[in-house]
Structure formats: C-alpha cells, structure tokens
Amino acid sequence: MRATAFEFRFRMIIQIVIVFLGFWAPWVGGWAFGWRISTLEWLPLEMSRLGLASFTVAAPLVIVLASLAALAGAVLRVWGTAYLGYSTVHHSDMQAGAVMAGGPYRYLRNPLYLGGWFMMLAVSLLMSPGGALFTMVLESVFFLRLILGEEAFLAKQLGQPYREYLSAVPRVFPRLRSSLPPTGKRPQWLIAIATEVLPIGTFVIMAVLAWFYDQQLMLEGLFWSFLASLVARGLMRSWIPTLISAAAFAAASWAFHLNWLRALLIAVGAWLIVRAMMPRREPKPGAA
C-alpha cells in the first residue's frame, strides 16, 4: 500500500495525469455515468430533482461549500509549507531531518496532504460527475500511499522520537488541542504564499469566479493559477531558465497570437534549452 520512491519522485506528474483524465472523462457518453456538465452545476440540479432544496438555494449552497473546501486546502497548504520549508515540501526525494512538530504539525501529521485533498475536492467540482468521482478516488488512494510511504521512511530514519510523535499526533483527522509544546520554529510565510499559488488560486476561483456561473472563466482561472505556481516554484530553483521561459510564453501568446497550448510548449522548450546550457552547481566540499 506504500508509495514507491518512483511515485514520490514523480508525484506531481502523476497528479497532473489524474486531473487531466478527470477533466477529459472519456467514459462520459459511452457509459451512463454522468453528463458533460460540471459537478458544480450537476449537484444543485440533482438536489432540486430530489426535492432536497430548490435550485436557487442549492446553487449558492454548493458554491459556499466548495469555497470552504478550497479555503481549507489553501490554509493547510500555506501553513504546512511555511513551517516545513519549501525545499523539503517540493524535494524530489523523501527528506528526514528533525521531527517536525511545529505549526499545523502539532495537530495532525499530514497537513499538506490533507490540504491537497481539499484543493482537489474543489477542483473536481469543475469536472463532470464521473470525472470528479474518478479523480477523488484515485487522489485519495494516491495520497494515502504517499503518507504510508513517508511514515515508514521517517520511522526508519528518525527512530524512537518519530514513533513517539506518531502516537501523539493523528494522521489526517486533526485534534483541536495539542499536547506538544511549540517548537519555536519561525514560519516562512512569504515563501509559502508565493509557492502555494495553486491552492490560493483555487480558493479565489470558488469564492469569486464561481458566482459568475461561467465554466470557461473558472477553467481559465485554474490554468493560470497552475501556470503561476510553476513559475513561482521555478524561480525558487532555477530563476534564469524560468524567467526566459515565462518571457517566451508571453511573447508566443501575445506577440504572435498563439493559443496557450502552443505557447506553453514553446516555453517548456525554452526552459529545457536554457537549463541545459547553464553550468551545473557543484556540491560544496564536505556536503553529503
């Protein structure tokens, strides 16, 4: 049930594939499993059909609940990243430093995964009902696999202190009060906000754009939030290729009037070329 090192290293790509399949939902139409309308629209219609609430009541209710889910995702992601640190959160390999018991980690062990789950729940509402169900089932299983894999790795690397932490803090259902004392670690709020643009953008989409009842507008907002998150993370790692890639995307989109997909391919190509031309960073003497 635990995730492999391969799954952890390519966790972002795996999630992108799951979300893409959820939006594509090729089974819709072939199977009687849903319609080509978003779940955000389907849920109020279904509630109205079942007599649970009128559509005029159900529609804003669903938007409010979606906004709360997106807000929970954004808060947990930013809060967790601020305490754990960007380099650890987005590292390609599992990291084992000291036991993290500050900030949200005093109340639950996996605030980042729980925040990611809430964010995916909000995003899935823009998919068809069948696509949303597919996405949430696969994402839930994948997050659980990642959690079990990380816990086994940390227990092996950190030993008894981490096992004591496991017994004191729940996995995903947070406690309202913690028995652990604050660690005194200073959170990096600005870096966390800058690198967690996607969950923040998802909240803005649900809390603001959803009230326009414009599916295309919300999808464009999601795309630009995702693109902005890639740029922010790129600036944290390799800022020169990232800036050139962003400039190539902007030029292809606006100067040459290419659609966003072709412009994105040009930007990725520019990033790969510039990244390959840059000298590799040599490890410092004595570094592990």
N, C-alpha and C positions, 0 to 999 in steps of 0.2 A: 504493500500500500504506500510505502515511502517513495518520494520522488527520487529519481536518479540524478547524478551530477550533470548529465546532459540536459535533463528537464530544467534544472535550476539555472544552468548557464543560458539557456535559450527560452527562459520563462516568458519574456516579453513577446518574442516572436510567436510562441505557442498561443498566448492570449490574443494576439492580433489575428491569428488564423481562426480561433474560435469565434471571435466577434465578427469577422468577415463572413464566416459561414452562417452565423446567426442573422446577419442582415440580408444575405443572399437567399437563404432558406429555399433551396431548390425543390424541396418536397412540397412546398405550398402550391396548390393547384393540382399536382399529381396525386397527393393524398388529401383526404378531407380532414386536414389537421389545422386549419386556420385560413385566414384570408390575407390579401395583400393590403391590409391596413395596419397601422401601428397599434401596439398593445395599449398605448396611451389613449387611443380612440376606442379600441375594442372593449376595454374594461367598462367605461361608462355605458356603452351601448348594451353590453351584457347585463349590467346591474339594472338598467332600465327595463330590459326584456324580462328579467326575472322578478321585477316588481320590488327590488330592494330599495331603489331610490329613483327619482326622476332624472332624466339626462342632465337637466340644468343644475341639479345638485351633485350628481355623481361626477360630472366632468371636472369641476373645480376641486372636488374632494380628492380625486385621483392625482391631480397636479400638486396639491398640497402634500399628499403622502409621498409622491415622487421627489418633491423638493426636500422633504425631511430626510429621505434616504440619501439623497445626494449630499445634503449638508453633513450628515453623519459620516459619509465617506470622506469628504473634504477635511473635516475636523480631525478625524483619526489619522489620515494620511499625513497631513501637515504636522500634527502633534508628534506622531511617531518619528517622522523624518527629522524633526527639529532636535530630538533627543538622541536618536541612534546615529545620525550623521549621514550626509549624502553618500560618501564613499562606501559606507557599509550597506546602505539600503540598495544602491544600484550597482554593487560589485557583481562581476560575473560568477564568482565563486562564493561559497559559504564562508563566512568570517567568524572567528572565535576569539574575541578579546575578553575583557572582564564581563561578568554577569551584568546585564543592563536591567536596572530596577528603578529607573527614574521616569518622571512624567507619566505617560499612559501605561508604561510597563509595570507600574506598581499595582495596576488594577486588572490587567489582562496581559497575556504573554504575546499575543499576536495582533496588536492594533493595526498594523499595516495591512495584513491580510483581511482583517475584518473591514477596514476602510475600503480596501479594493473590492470586496464583495458588495458592499453597499453601493459603491460607484457603478459596478457592473449591473446591479439591480436597476438603477436609474437609467443607465444606457440601454438596457434590454427593453425598456418601455417604448423605445423608438423603433423596435423591430416588430415583425409580425408576431402574433401569439405563439405560433410554433417555433419561430426563431428565438423568441425570448426564453421559452422553456428549454430549448436545446442549449442555449448559451449558459443559463443559470445552473443547469445540471452539470455540464462539463466544467464550468468555472468552479463550482463548489467542490467537485471531486479533485480538480487540479490544485486548488488552494489547500485542501486537506492533505494531499500528497506532499506538497511543499512544506507544510507545517510539520508533518511527521518526520520528513527527511531532515529538516533543520534541527528539530528537537533531539533526534538521535545523534546528529553530528555534534551539537553543543554539549550533550551529556557525555559523549566520549572525550571531547577536548577539554571541557572545564571541570568534569568530575563532580564531587560532592557538593560544592557551592551551587552549581546549576540544578542538581537534583533537589536540593532544599528549596530553590526558587520554584521549581515545578510543583512542589507540594504546597507552596504558599500562594501561588497566583494561578487563577483559572486560565484555560487555553483561549477561549473565544467569547465566553459569556462574562462580561466584566463585573467585578464586585463594586458596590457603591463606596465601600470604605476599605482601606488597605492597612495591613498590619506592618508593612515595610516602611522604614523611615526614608525620607527624601535623600537622594544621593548627593545633592549639591551641584550636579552637573548643569552647566549653563546651556540652555537650548539655543540652536542657531535658527531663529525664526525667519530671517530674510532669505537664507539659502533654502529653507524648507518650502517657503511660499513660492520662490522662483522656480523650484524644480518639481513642484506638485501642481503644475498649471492645469493638467487634465482633470483631476477631481474638482478643482475650484471652478474650471470652465463648465463641467457637468452640472454643478450646482447652479451656476448663473443661467444655463440653458433651461433647467427645470423651474427655477424660481422667477425668471423673467421672460425668456423667449417662448416658453410653453403656453403662456397666456395669449399669444397671438394665434395659436392653433394653426401654425404653419410648419408642416413636417420638413419641408425643404430648408427652411430657415434654421431649424434645430439641428438638422444633419450638417449643414454648413458650419454652424457654431461648434459642433462636436469635432469636425475635421480640423478647423483652425485651432481649437484647443489642443488637439493631439499634435498638430504640427508645431505649435508654440512650445509644448512640453519637450519635443525632440530637440528644438533649438536650445532651450534652456539647459537641458542635460548635456548637449553637445558643447556648449560654452564652458561647462564645468570641466570637461575632459580635454577637448582639443578646440580651442576657440578660433584659431585661424581657419581651419577647414570648415568649421561651422558657419563663420561669417561669410566666407566665399560661397558656400552652398546656399545660404539664405539670399545672398545677392543674386546668384544665378536663378533661383526660384522666382524672385521678384521681377527680374528682367524678362524671364521667359513668360511670366503671367501677364505683366502689364505692358512691357515694351513690345513684345512680339505677339501678344494676344493668344497665347497657347492655353489650352484647358489645364486645369490643376493637375491632372494625372501626368500629362507630358511634362509639365513644368517640374513636378516632383521628381520624375525620372532624371531630368537634366540636373537637378540639384543634387540628387544622390550620386550621379556620375561625377559631378564637380567635387563633391566631398571625398569620394574614393581616390580621385586623381591627386588632389592636394594632400590628402592624408598619406598617400604612398610616397610623395615627394619630400615630405617632412622627415628630418632625421629622427631616428628612434631615441627615446630617452634611455640613457644608460643608468642602471641601478647604482645607487650610492655605495661606496665601499662599506662593507660590514652589514649591508641591508640583507634581510632574509629573502 
